[in-house]
Amino acid sequence: MKKLRRILRHLFTTTATGRRAFPPAALKSIQATIAKGEDLHRAEVRLVIEPSLSLADALDGMSSRQRARELFSNYRIWDTEENCGILVYINLADHKVEIIADRGIGRLISAAQWQAVCQTMTRDFARGAYQDSVIAALEQLNEMLHAQFPADGPRPNQLSNKPLIL
């Protein structure tokens, strides 16, 4: 029954759902928050929002974590100069957030710190406050990264700051 409910959630959560949750103004605010953070730290943050998994992936029981790892590879988030890429993945159908960090960053931040960012992001999803919770979580992430991986001067932007809705 639980598996069937999950499959139905993925079937009925569409791209339109993603656009309603994250309208253009929200995406611009999120993009600005990512850019502002990257002025403070050396990490490269990429936000990917996926309304739902494909039917095949949902039927196969793919987890949000597995999907995030796949996207981390597909979008070459690992391909940064200091191995400092971070994927923040939001799956709307599952109300899940996953953070995948490259090895240059992953060892500097504890699992509990990553989890705290995910909880900040998801706690208001149920009431539809996507923009506010995502921005609050990104600001939290930026503070952590600034403390552990501070900027050392201007550098090129290696990953797009623009949130991606699949």
Secondary structure, DSSP 8 states (H G I E B T S, - for coil): -HHHHHHHHHHH--HHHHHHHS-HHHHHHHHHHHHHHHHHBS-EEEEEEES---HHHHHTT--HHHHHHHHHHHTTTT-STTS-EEEEEEETTTTEEEEEE-HHHHTTS-HHHHHHHHHHHHTTGGGT-HHHHHHHHHHHHHHHHHHHSB--S-----S--S-EE-
